[in-house]
Amino acid sequence: MKILLAVDGSDYTKKMLAYLSTHEELFGVATNDYTILTVQPALPPRARAVVGKEVMDGYYAEEAEKIIAPVSKFLTRHGINAESCWKVGPAGETIAQFADDGKFDLVIMGSHGHGALGNLVMGSVATRVLASGKVPVLLVR
């Protein structure tokens, strides 16, 4: 199975990784290919005009690496070698599009679990992934 791990570096990412590592019967290394994805929010276009494309790209890469490195290290300790990738844009839609384009079988992500009222006020990355994508999503709270 081709599995996409959508991570943001939060405690909910840690819970998702803990769940993954304790359910080897479902997510074993032998039968699955893993890809780690983190999505960076786009900075205002005016910032790019001021500092330039190279500086912006460097900033995005550094921020993504801060999130991906500990996740990759955790997975390696558990015998999982995963590819990693980062994108820039609105998180929910970007994750869903990446999963669809990459023909993933499953997206696994942690959820903050704000509930229906919280989603109305703040929005939810998980809700947007579910609404925008065609790939099944496993949410871990």
Phi, psi and chi 1 to 4 in degrees:
 res  aa     phi    psi   chi1   chi2   chi3   chi4
   1 MET       -  143.0 -171.8  176.5  -18.0      -
   2 LYS   -99.4  113.9 -165.5  171.8  172.3 -175.7
   3 ILE  -117.0  132.0  -60.6  174.5      -      -
   4 LEU  -103.6  123.9  178.1   62.2      -      -
   5 LEU  -101.0  107.3  -56.0  175.2      -      -
   6 ALA   -89.6  118.0      -      -      -      -
   7 VAL  -126.1  150.3  -60.1      -      -      -
   8 ASP  -131.8    3.5   64.1    1.5      -      -
   9 GLY    82.9    1.7      -      -      -      -
  10 SER   -82.7  176.7   69.0      -      -      -
  11 ASP   -61.7  -26.7  -72.6  -19.3      -      -
  12 TYR   -72.7  -29.1  -56.3   98.6      -      -
  13 THR   -66.2  -41.8  -68.0      -      -      -
  14 LYS   -62.7  -39.9  -67.1  174.7 -173.9  172.6
  15 LYS   -64.6  -40.0  -73.9 -177.9 -178.3 -177.8
  16 MET   -63.3  -42.5 -180.0  -92.7  -66.3      -
  17 LEU   -65.8  -39.4  -68.4  171.4      -      -
  18 ALA   -62.1  -42.5      -      -      -      -
  19 TYR   -61.6  -45.7 -178.4   86.4      -      -
  20 LEU   -59.4  -44.4 -174.5   72.0      -      -
  21 SER   -73.4  -20.9   67.7      -      -      -
  22 THR   -96.7    2.2   57.6      -      -      -
  23 HIS  -124.1   55.8  -70.9   81.0      -      -
  24 GLU   -62.4  -27.3  -70.9 -175.2   25.9      -
  25 GLU   -64.5  -27.0   67.0  -80.0    3.6      -
  26 LEU   -95.3  -37.3  -62.9  173.1      -      -
  27 PHE  -119.6   36.5  -54.5  110.5      -      -
  28 GLY   -61.5  157.1      -      -      -      -
  29 VAL   -70.2  -36.0 -174.5      -      -      -
  30 ALA   -64.0  -31.1      -      -      -      -
  31 THR  -108.6   -0.2   57.8      -      -      -
  32 ASN  -128.4  148.0  -60.9  -50.2      -      -
  33 ASP  -113.1  131.0  -67.1  -39.8      -      -
  34 TYR  -113.2  142.7  -67.8   92.3      -      -
  35 THR  -132.2  131.3  -60.0      -      -      -
  36 ILE   -95.4  132.7  -56.2  164.5      -      -
  37 LEU  -131.0  131.8  172.9   67.8      -      -
  38 THR  -125.7  145.9 -171.5      -      -      -
  39 VAL  -118.7  125.3  178.8      -      -      -
  40 GLN   -94.5  135.1  -60.5  -63.4  -50.5      -
  41 PRO   -67.5  140.3   19.8  -26.2      -      -
  42 ALA   -70.4  135.1      -      -      -      -
  43 LEU   -78.9  159.0  -65.5  173.4      -      -
  44 PRO   -57.3  143.7  -20.0   28.7      -      -
  45 PRO   -56.7  -29.0  -21.5   28.5      -      -
  46 ARG   -64.3  -33.4  -67.3  174.0   65.0  179.8
  47 ALA   -63.8  -42.2      -      -      -      -
  48 ARG   -61.9  -39.5 -176.7 -177.9 -156.5  136.4
  49 ALA   -64.5  -33.8      -      -      -      -
  50 VAL   -78.5  -47.8  171.6      -      -      -
  51 VAL   -97.2  -18.4  -61.7      -      -      -
  52 GLY    95.5  158.8      -      -      -      -
  53 LYS   -63.0  -43.9 -178.6 -176.0 -179.8  -27.0
  54 GLU   -62.1  -43.2  -73.2 -177.0   23.4      -
  55 VAL   -65.1  -43.4  171.6      -      -      -
  56 MET   -62.2  -46.6  -70.5  -71.3  -75.6      -
  57 ASP   -62.4  -39.0  -70.3  -14.3      -      -
  58 GLY   -63.4  -41.5      -      -      -      -
  59 TYR   -61.9  -48.0  168.1   77.4      -      -
  60 TYR   -60.7  -42.9  -72.3  135.1      -      -
  61 ALA   -63.7  -42.3      -      -      -      -
  62 GLU   -64.3  -44.4  -74.1  175.9   23.8      -
  63 GLU   -64.6  -40.7  -67.7  -58.9  -53.5      -
  64 ALA   -65.0  -41.4      -      -      -      -
  65 GLU   -63.6  -34.6 -173.3   58.5   26.7      -
  66 LYS   -60.5  -30.3  -70.6  177.0 -171.7  175.6
  67 ILE   -88.6  -43.4  -65.2  169.0      -      -
  68 ILE   -72.7  -39.3  -68.6  172.0      -      -
  69 ALA   -56.4  -50.7      -      -      -      -
  70 PRO   -66.3  -32.7    2.0   -2.8      -      -
  71 VAL   -67.0  -45.8  171.6      -      -      -
  72 SER   -61.6  -41.6 -175.4      -      -      -
  73 LYS   -62.4  -44.1 -175.8  176.6  178.0 -179.4
  74 PHE   -60.6  -47.2  177.1   89.5      -      -
  75 LEU   -64.3  -40.2  -67.2  173.5      -      -
  76 THR   -61.1  -41.5  -59.2      -      -      -
  77 ARG   -60.9  -26.2  -81.5 -163.7  -38.6 -112.1
  78 HIS   -99.8   16.4  -73.0   85.1      -      -
  79 GLY    78.2   16.4      -      -      -      -
  80 ILE  -108.7  118.8  -61.6  171.8      -      -
  81 ASN   -98.2  117.1  -68.4  -40.8      -      -
  82 ALA  -119.6  144.1      -      -      -      -
  83 GLU   -74.9  160.1  -66.9 -178.6   26.8      -
  84 SER  -134.5  152.2   61.5      -      -      -
  85 CYS  -153.6  153.0 -176.1      -      -      -
  86 TRP  -136.7  149.7   59.4  -89.3      -      -
  87 LYS  -133.2  166.2  -61.6  -72.2 -179.7 -173.0
  88 VAL  -120.7  132.4  176.3      -      -      -
  89 GLY   151.2 -168.4      -      -      -      -
  90 PRO   -70.1  124.7   18.9  -24.5      -      -
  91 ALA   -56.6  -53.4      -      -      -      -
  92 GLY   -59.1  -51.0      -      -      -      -
  93 GLU   -66.8  -36.9  -68.3   83.8   -6.0      -
  94 THR   -67.8  -42.4  -55.8      -      -      -
  95 ILE   -62.3  -48.4  -67.2  166.8      -      -
  96 ALA   -59.9  -44.3      -      -      -      -
  97 GLN   -65.6  -42.1 -171.9   65.6   48.4      -
  98 PHE   -62.5  -42.6 -173.0   84.7      -      -
  99 ALA   -64.6  -43.4      -      -      -      -
 100 ASP   -65.0  -49.0  -70.2  -15.5      -      -
 101 ASP   -63.1  -36.2  -68.4  -11.7      -      -
 102 GLY   -84.1    0.3      -      -      -      -
 103 LYS    54.3   45.7  -60.7 -168.3 -177.2  -23.2
 104 PHE   -74.8  151.7  -75.1   87.9      -      -
 105 ASP   -89.5  -24.3  -60.9  -52.6      -      -
 106 LEU  -157.5  141.3  179.4   65.4      -      -
 107 VAL  -111.0  130.0  175.0      -      -      -
 108 ILE  -117.7  130.7  -55.8  176.3      -      -
 109 MET  -151.3  154.8   58.3 -169.3  -65.0      -
 110 GLY   -81.7  150.4      -      -      -      -
 111 SER  -125.3  137.5  174.1      -      -      -
 112 HIS   -71.3  -25.2  -65.3 -132.7      -      -
 113 GLY    65.1   48.2      -      -      -      -
 114 HIS   -67.1  -24.4  -66.5  -58.0      -      -
 115 GLY    90.1  174.2      -      -      -      -
 116 ALA   -61.6  -44.1      -      -      -      -
 117 LEU   -65.8  -43.4 -178.4   60.1      -      -
 118 GLY   -61.6  -38.5      -      -      -      -
 119 ASN   -64.9  -35.6  -71.7  -13.7      -      -
 120 LEU   -64.1  -39.7  -73.3  173.8      -      -
 121 VAL   -80.1  -48.3  175.9      -      -      -
 122 MET  -103.7  -19.5  -64.6  177.6  -82.5      -
 123 GLY    81.6  169.4      -      -      -      -
 124 SER  -148.0  129.7  166.7      -      -      -
 125 VAL   -62.5  -43.8  172.2      -      -      -
 126 ALA   -60.1  -44.0      -      -      -      -
 127 THR   -62.1  -40.0  -59.5      -      -      -
 128 ARG   -69.4  -36.1  -70.1 -168.1  174.7  125.2
 129 VAL   -64.5  -44.4  172.0      -      -      -
 130 LEU   -62.3  -42.0  -70.5  167.7      -      -
 131 ALA   -76.1  -31.8      -      -      -      -
 132 SER   -92.8  -21.9  -58.3      -      -      -
 133 GLY  -106.6  169.6      -      -      -      -
 134 LYS  -110.0   -6.5  -62.1  175.8 -175.7  103.3
 135 VAL   -89.5  137.5  177.0      -      -      -
 136 PRO   -59.5  146.5  -19.8   28.7      -      -
 137 VAL  -124.6  131.1  178.9      -      -      -
 138 LEU  -105.2  116.0  173.0   62.6      -      -
 139 LEU   -99.6  132.1  -61.9  175.3      -      -
 140 VAL  -115.4  124.8  178.5      -      -      -
 141 ARG  -109.9      -  -80.7  178.9   65.2 -176.3
